[in-house]
Amino acid sequence: MTEHTPSNSDPTTDGRRQRGARSRQIITRHAVDVASLDGLGGLSFGRLAEDLDISKAGIQTLFGTKQRLQLSTVETARMVFIDAVIRPAEEASEGVPLVRALLEHWITYVAKPLFPGGCFWNANLAEFDSHPGPVRDALMRQRRDWLNLLAGQLERAALPETDLTVFQLDAALNATNTALRLGESDGVEKLRRVIDGLLPESIP
């Protein structure tokens, strides 16, 4: 007789974990949409429970505190942004072509828009810029990662004054997001003109 070694994994426990993970994903994805409109401060267990027809107690069990809910929402926004903007651009050649691809996918991200309130970070950094803590740290880290990605690719192309170029691009992106939220559809055309001025096609 072959000796059976019991599994360390309890199917019942695994099933609960999978359901919990799915529930967290559904809740935080909706929370991203809410926070893009009303800010992370506008999130509450009660509001999400009502929106999603899920028990408030169930959401509290999953996240524990509002801050943990906010941090999970910030992380979900990051993952959605990566899937929508960064991964699709990776087919482009490194350097300026990759930066242009990233910016083009960013335009789609805010013009579509992927989140109803437009850029998630524009909506929330202003809210938390004077509130030190884990949520602001997470938002700032993600913003820094995005800007560093652009800067790193421009440095590969030996573009002069990389920091200044990234600063100007960041300002133009923020202005475009605001313009689109106000119904100024020509914001995208203006942004593309800014990009063309900062990143000439002739630069490899």
N, C-alpha and C positions, 0 to 999 in steps of 0.2 A: 504494500500500500504506500502510495506517495504521501509524504507528510505535507499537510497544508499549512502554510504560514499565513496567519491572519494579516489582513491589510491594516495598515495604520490609519487608513482613510475611512471614515464613517460616511456611507452614502447619504444618510440623512443630514449630517452636518454639512457635507459638500453641497447638497442641494440647497440648503438654507443660505450658504455663502454665495452661491451663484445667483439665487434670487435677490439677495441683498445687494450684490454688485450690480445687477440689472436695474434694481430700483434706484440705487445711487446714481447710475448713469442717466436714467430718465429724469430724475429730480434735478440734478446739476445742469443737465442740458437745458431744461426749461428755465432754471435759475439764471443761466447766462443770458437768455433772451430778456428776462425781467430786468436784470442788472444793467443791460445795455440801454434800457429805457429809463429806469428809475434809480440806477446806482446800486451798488452792493448794500448800501445802507437801507435800501427799500426792500431787501429780502426779509422774509419772516416765515417761520414754520407754518403759521396759519394761512398765509397767502398762498404758499405753494401747495398746501393740503387742499385748499379750496379750488385752485386752478387745475390740479391734477386728479382731484377726487380720490385722494389718499388720506388716511388718517393722520392728524397732526402728531399724535403720539408715535406713530410709525416713523415719521420723518425725524422726530427728536431722537428716537432710538438709534437711527442710522448715523446721525451727525453729532448729537450731544449738545453742542453749543452753536450759537449763531456764527461765531468766528470760524469754527470748523466748517460750517456750511459755506461761508464766504470763501475760505481757502480752497475748498473742494470745487467751488464754482470757478474761481480763478484758474485752477489747474485744468478744468474741463475746457474753459475758453482757450487756453494755450494749446491743448491738443486739437481742438477744432480748427484753430488758426493754422497750425502746422499742416493739417490734412488739406486745408483749402488753399493755402498760399505758398508754403515752403516746399512741400513734397512735389506738387505739380511743376514747380520751377526748376527742380533739380536736373531736368533733362537738358537744360541750357548749358552752354560752355561756361567755365569758371571766368570770373572777372566781370567786366561790364555787361556782357550778355546775360549772365545770371542775375545781376542786379536789376537789369531791365525786366527780366522775366518775373522776378519777385515783385517789382513795383506794378507790373501789369496784373498779376494775380491779386495784389492788394487792392487795385482799383475795382476789380470784380467783387472782391470781398465787401467793400463799402458801398458800391453802386447797386449791387443786387437787391438789398444788402443781405449778407449772411445772417447777421443779427438785426432785429428790428430797429434798434437804436443806433445802428452804424457801428463804428469802431468801439469795441468793448473797452479798450484802454483809455481812449479819449473820454469816455463816459465816466470812468472810475478813478483815474489818476488825480483829476482835479478834486474829487471828493476826499481822497485820502492823503493828498500831498502835505497837509498840516496835521496829520494824525499818525504819528509814529506807531509801529507795531508790525506784527506778522503779515497782515493783509497788505499794507503799503509796501513792505519789503518784497512780497511776492510780485506785486504789480510792477515795481521798479526793476526787479531782476528780469522779468520778462521783457520789459521795454528795452533794457540794456542789452539783452541777448539779441533782440531784433536789430538794434542799431549796430551792434558789434558784427552781426552777420553781414550787413551792408558794407560796413567799413572794411572788414576783412577781405571781401571780394574786390573792393576798389583798390585796396593796397596791392592785391595780386596783379592788378592792371597798371600798377605804378602811377596811379592818378595823383596829380599834385593836390595838396591841401585836402586830404581825405576827410579829416575831421570837419572842416568847414562845409564840404560837399554834403556830408551826412546830415549836418545841422540844417542845411538849407532844404534838403529833401524831407527831413522830418517836419520842418515847419510847413512845407507845401502839402504834405500828406494830411497834417492836422487841419490846415485851412480847407482842403478839399472835402474832408469828412464833414466839417461844419457847413460848408456851402451846400452839400448834398442834403444834409438834414434840414436845411432851410429852403429846399426846393430849387436851388440854383444849379441847374443841370450842366451849365457850361463850366462848372468847376473841374470836371474831368478833362476837358479839352485844355484848360489852362494848366492843369497839372502835367499833362503830356508835353506841353510846350516848355515847362520848367525842366522836366526830365531831359528833353532834347538839348536844352541849353547847358545843362550840367554834365550830361553824359553823351558827348558826340558819338555818332555811330562809328566814326573812324577809330575810336579807341578800342583795342582788342579786349 
